[in-house]
Amino acid sequence: MSIEIEQLNERSIYLQDVDSASSLQIIEALEKINREDRDNERLYTTNYELKPIKMIISSFGGSVYDGLAIIAAMRQSVTPIHTYAFGAIMSMGLPIYSFGDKRFADEYTTFMYHDVGSGAIGKIADMEMDIKEGKRLRTILNDIICKNTKLKKADLARPIKEKEDWYFDAKYALEKGICDKII
């Protein structure tokens, strides 16, 4: 798999697949921009303005742990992060996208939510531990999505109960506070 993130310029980041390589690059890019902003705030105490970081996302998702690492870096960012949705905001891409301070979506973006996946194999005790961990991760991701949008836990419970992927468009995302503006 090729590295799916590149720094487009000093304030733009592109995310496609959520994996260890992309999460490391995003964390490093966010830290670099924040470090530069902290330095500039000290130098220009009265007239330095924090310009938002533009995070462009087109993602089918990926690793939950790596996605949570990206979210942790976004939470620590003093510099505002604006997320932009193009194409697909699916699976782990959805909670990452929802963490933008301002969120924009192209009108043709498709959003998708589903339950946490697992490839549990081995002894029953091992599979039970994997299921317990999957439920813990589901709770974390659902809390993130509900905190950052107008979606309620009941909205997220239906696709889990029905064991289906839940697809919706940018217009619905706007209605539910998932995005702030359709561009």
Phi, psi and omega per residue, in radians:
M1 nan 2.331 3.103
S2 -1.368 2.789 3.090
I3 -1.209 2.236 -2.951
E4 -1.758 0.206 -3.132
I5 -2.293 2.480 3.045
E6 -2.496 2.577 3.086
Q7 -1.510 1.976 -3.059
L8 -1.279 -0.693 2.982
N9 -2.695 -2.993 -3.018
E10 -1.150 -0.245 -3.117
R11 -2.233 0.208 3.117
S12 -2.158 2.451 3.129
I13 -2.303 2.469 3.131
Y14 -2.043 2.242 3.126
L15 -2.110 2.262 3.044
Q16 -2.066 -1.511 3.121
D17 -1.447 2.484 3.109
V18 -1.696 1.805 3.120
D19 -2.544 -3.087 -3.056
S20 -1.123 -0.636 3.133
A21 -1.185 -0.809 -3.121
S22 -1.185 -0.686 -3.136
S23 -1.139 -0.716 3.109
L24 -1.076 -0.766 3.140
Q25 -1.150 -0.698 3.123
I26 -1.159 -0.783 3.128
I27 -1.043 -0.789 3.119
E28 -1.101 -0.746 -3.139
A29 -1.133 -0.757 3.124
L30 -1.117 -0.747 3.129
E31 -1.111 -0.719 3.129
K32 -1.074 -0.834 -3.129
I33 -1.116 -0.759 3.137
N34 -1.135 -0.693 3.100
R35 -1.086 -0.780 3.110
E36 -1.098 -0.715 3.118
D37 -1.136 -0.737 3.102
R38 -1.087 -0.740 3.106
D39 -1.093 -0.784 -3.126
N40 -1.174 -0.608 3.090
E41 -1.109 -0.652 3.101
R42 -1.204 -0.666 -3.132
L43 -1.267 -0.776 -3.061
Y44 -1.983 1.192 -2.968
T45 -1.047 -0.525 -3.043
T46 -1.745 -0.430 -3.030
N47 -2.335 0.547 3.053
Y48 -1.706 2.182 -3.125
E49 -1.899 2.258 3.082
L50 -1.273 2.017 3.080
K51 -1.555 2.356 -3.069
P52 -1.076 2.596 2.974
I53 -1.444 2.337 3.126
K54 -1.756 1.907 3.101
M55 -1.792 1.920 -3.123
I56 -1.627 2.156 -3.054
I57 -2.155 2.253 2.926
S58 -2.441 1.657 -2.913
S59 -2.425 2.378 2.979
F60 -1.555 0.025 3.076
G61 1.851 -2.622 -3.098
G62 2.599 -2.542 -3.032
S63 -1.165 2.208 3.111
V64 -1.130 -0.779 -3.113
Y65 -1.082 -0.752 3.113
D66 -1.180 -0.631 3.062
G67 -1.117 -0.698 3.101
L68 -1.163 -0.552 3.056
A69 -1.145 -0.710 3.087
I70 -1.096 -0.797 3.128
I71 -1.066 -0.708 3.115
A72 -1.052 -0.734 3.108
A73 -1.166 -0.662 3.101
M74 -1.126 -0.693 3.127
R75 -1.102 -0.594 -3.095
Q76 -1.429 -0.209 -3.058
S77 -1.234 2.176 3.023
V78 -1.358 -0.588 3.106
T79 -1.296 2.268 3.128
P80 -1.059 2.547 3.106
I81 -2.073 2.155 3.051
H82 -1.820 2.188 3.125
T83 -1.731 2.445 -3.121
Y84 -2.143 2.171 -3.114
A85 -1.748 2.193 3.051
F86 -2.358 2.270 3.064
G87 1.416 -1.500 -3.039
A88 -2.336 2.291 2.977
I89 -2.190 1.547 -2.967
M90 -2.225 2.667 3.035
S91 0.941 -2.146 -3.114
M92 -1.153 -0.352 3.078
G93 -1.099 -0.512 -3.103
L94 -1.185 -0.912 3.108
P95 -1.124 -0.588 3.083
I96 -1.106 -0.873 3.133
Y97 -0.992 -0.724 -3.078
S98 -1.151 -0.258 -3.125
F99 -1.481 0.001 3.074
G100 -1.151 2.491 3.080
D101 -1.150 -0.631 2.949
K102 -2.311 2.463 -3.044
R103 -2.208 2.240 -3.125
F104 -2.117 2.579 3.130
A105 -2.451 2.409 2.966
D106 -1.171 2.555 -3.065
E107 -1.083 -0.369 -3.121
Y108 -1.718 0.167 3.113
T109 -1.190 2.445 3.033
T110 -1.911 2.234 3.097
F111 -1.793 2.641 3.105
M112 -2.627 2.342 3.052
Y113 -2.094 2.461 2.986
H114 -2.674 3.004 -3.131
D115 -1.222 2.773 3.096
V116 -1.106 2.382 3.106
G117 -1.638 2.744 3.107
S118 -2.596 2.599 3.075
G119 -2.039 0.822 -3.046
A120 -1.072 2.201 3.043
I121 -2.456 2.913 3.101
G122 1.910 -2.683 -3.137
K123 -1.197 2.708 -3.131
I124 -0.990 -0.738 3.136
A125 -1.054 -0.674 3.104
D126 -1.154 -0.740 3.130
M127 -1.156 -0.662 3.093
E128 -1.096 -0.682 3.088
M129 -1.134 -0.702 3.108
D130 -1.114 -0.692 3.117
I131 -1.133 -0.768 3.111
K132 -1.048 -0.764 3.120
E133 -1.155 -0.690 3.085
G134 -1.056 -0.717 3.107
K135 -1.156 -0.665 3.096
R136 -1.109 -0.774 3.120
L137 -1.135 -0.697 3.091
R138 -1.004 -0.790 3.134
T139 -1.054 -0.777 3.130
I140 -1.061 -0.878 -3.096
L141 -1.125 -0.742 3.114
N142 -1.100 -0.698 3.096
D143 -1.074 -0.742 3.120
I144 -1.062 -0.874 -3.094
I145 -1.097 -0.796 -3.113
C146 -1.173 -0.629 3.138
K147 -1.165 -0.628 -3.019
N148 -1.685 -0.051 -3.096
T149 -2.395 -3.072 3.046
K150 -1.628 0.059 3.100
L151 -1.192 2.544 3.111
K152 -1.885 2.814 3.128
K153 -1.007 -0.572 3.111
A154 -1.120 -0.608 3.092
D155 -1.084 -0.662 -3.090
L156 -1.453 -0.350 -3.119
A157 -1.248 -0.599 -3.081
R158 -1.045 -0.914 -3.130
P159 -1.128 -0.494 3.090
I160 -1.206 -0.802 3.135
K161 -1.094 -0.725 -3.108
E162 -1.409 -0.108 -3.135
K163 0.966 0.880 -3.106
E164 -2.381 2.796 2.986
D165 -1.439 2.416 -3.115
W166 -1.895 1.887 -3.140
Y167 -1.741 2.485 3.027
F168 -2.663 2.840 -3.049
D169 -1.707 3.126 -3.086
A170 -1.143 -0.593 3.132
K171 -1.100 -0.788 3.093
Y172 -1.132 -0.695 3.111
A173 -1.049 -0.671 3.095
L174 -1.157 -0.782 3.127
E175 -1.048 -0.622 -3.072
K176 -1.661 0.193 3.068
G177 1.235 0.304 3.087
I178 -1.342 -0.700 3.002
C179 -2.064 2.706 -3.123
D180 -1.628 -0.469 -3.087
K181 -2.742 2.421 3.030
I182 -1.595 2.274 -3.109
I183 -1.979 nan nan
